[in-house]
Amino acid sequence: MTENNLAKQFAVYSEWRKGLTQTICDYRNWLNEQELNDAQVDQRIQHLLDRLREDKLNVAFVAEFSRGKSELINAIFFAGYGTRLLPSSAGRTTMCPTELLYDKSKPTSIMMLPIETRLSDATTSEYKRYPDEWKTVTFDVDSNESMVKAFKEVSSTKPVSVQEAEKYGLYDPNSADDALNLNKDGTIDVPCWRYAMINFPHPLLEQGLVILDTPGLNAIGTEPELTINMLPNAHAVLFILAADQGVTKSEIDVWRQYISGTRWKQKGRLAVMNKIDGLWDELKDEKEIQKELTRQIKTSAELLGLETNQIFPVSAQKGLLAKVNKDDALLAKSRVLELEAALSNQLIPSKQEIVRDNTQSEIDDLITNSRIILDARFAGINEQLVELRGLRGKNEDVVEHMMNKVKVDKENFEKGLQRFQALRSIFSQHTNRLFTLLGMESLKVHVHSTRETMINASFTKTIREAMDNFFNELKTRLVSSDSQIDEIKKMMDVMYEKFSKEHGLRKSEPPAFSTLRYQKELAKLERAYKEQFNTAFNMIANEKMTLTTKFFETLASRVIHVYEVANRDIENWLKAVIAPMESQVREHQLQLRRRLESIKRIYKATDTLEDRISELEAIEKSINAQLEQLSQLREHLKTALAFEPAIEAVAVA
């Protein structure tokens, strides 16, 4: 039986991440053993480790109803259970967005958010902080029957009045399609749940995979968080079509607006043409079947603006059946493995590249700072040795002269410390101004005032102006923050230069920083708003309350998240700017004190000159060993960061 290459590559990626985490832990342990660690360095390392441990790979599945989306998830990820775990049948099976993940701190269960929560302003992300608002159903992972029964609960519906459905945003009185869904008694069936999270220990989920199973395309627009947050931030989106129907108009609209990359990133966006087994006709030969499939792929590619090799024809149902029955011939015919190969070749390496680059830049900076401290120690010890060796055979007056010289050096450095404290004070003032511009409280006030303006607005123009002003204010704050960041960097450049010349400290280049990435994120959100609501037609077609309570709340939640990330990153940058100087100042102060103490002890005859020289030579040897160990650690980290050879090994296997 052909093994799932996606699962193997995912396992390799997971092991790479674990190995990198362990190597960084080894580096931290070494810093502690050599007394090179401090609170700021340790905090930076912990942040790095937390980021690696919490790393997730998010894959979203999007399709119109009855395209076999849930069946495809079963075929790719859950065939090993020997049954159909996720419900998959004709008609609508996925009635609400469903997230499949594993969190070992939580019980094996399904958590479902009631549909009634759509009447509130809170987003589903906000509701995740309040588990009491969710209904929890547990299941037995050792029983397929128990799991299948529990998973079916996600598809539950209930009849409600048209008025209630309208309040939920699940019924449009002007839609002919919605009118067709009315029951005989005038009610309409709506999902029982707004969102579901399935937590269970599947091997891939344990390694950090998160699968998002979305409802039909009509529901994409009714839950703005899908379009603003979840789909744009998924590492891969699989857009599923039906081979027997091709691309419908609604599919083209959703593809262009939410998935294709016009607003978000293009990488990791795949189109899947499912149900190719519907074209298998015993009255046609293989050439005719392939010709029909090729024509359907070509037409779909043209409509979606893709190359034909970007559309993957599969039969999810036959792929699942083949895996369960261990039928290699049927599995090859289903072409599911080709899709898995495309996922593993695009998703995992691109995700790993991002993680590696982010980790490498931080590690390089930490290693460089460790090297600076050790070099300073080595230089200090070397200077002491030169002084003490120069005292061999000298009289007491010369020793006293040397002691006075070191005293003067120490006094001059103490004056430099006063300037450093003044610098710290100015640095704090600049920092406070920076965080005033990016302050979370002022941002939330801005969100609240925009919301109130929109709710009280009588005209479409007022709502549009409120949103335009909202984004203009956010951009102004970020641009002003860049100016403040430049001031801080220039100030630190001057200070590093000054201390380097006056006290022989090693000149270090403070790292650069820009808010450009956050400006780009806000620009994406602004484009999303304009695409959705910046035409008179769309503004009229959407109720004002729906706009303010659904779309804006999700948009604002995402903006707040962007600012939270910006605040955290800037805080880390500020530490990276000031930390090397603080470390060098402390180390230089310590070396001066040791030099003075050494000469004092020799002058007072409490130590012999040769004993002190031997002691310093031993320290010098120890620092050389530390420098060698640091170089080895750098190489170990460099090796741990490498990833491609492991992937190639798996591919060959």
Secondary structure, 3 states (H helix, E strand, C coil): CCCCHHHHHHHHHHHHHHHHHHHHHHHHHHHHHCCCCCHHHHHHHHHHHHHHHCCCEEEEEEECCCCCHHHHHHHHHCHHHCCCCCCCCCCCCCCCCEEEECCCCCCCEEEEEEHHHHHCCCCHHHHCCCHHHCEEEECCCCCHHHHHHHHHHHHCEEEECHHHHHHCCCCCCCCHHHHHCECCCCCEEEECEEEEEEECCCHHHHCCEEEEECCCHHHHHHCHHHHHHHCCCCCEEEEEEECCCECCHHHHHHHHHHHCCCCCCCCCEEEEEECHHHHCCCCCCHHHHHHHHHHHHHHHHHHHCCCHHHEEECCHHHHHHHHHHCCHHHHHHHCHHHHHHHHHHHHHHHHHHHHHHHHHHHHHHHHHHHHHHHHHHHHHHHHHHHHHHHCCCCCHHHHHHHHHHHHHHHHHHHHHHHHHHHHHHHHHHHHHHHHHHCCHHHHHHHHHHHHHHHHHCCCHHHHHHHHHHHHHHHHHHHHHHHHHHHHHHHHHHHHHHHHHHHHCCCCCCCCCCCCHHHHHHHHHHHHHHHHHHCCHHHHHHCCHHHHHHHHHHHHHHHHHHHHHHHHHHHHHHHHHHHHHHHHHHHHHHHHHHHHHHHHHHHHCCCCCHHHHHHHHHHHHHHHHHHHHHHHHHHHHHHHHHCCHHHHHHHHHC
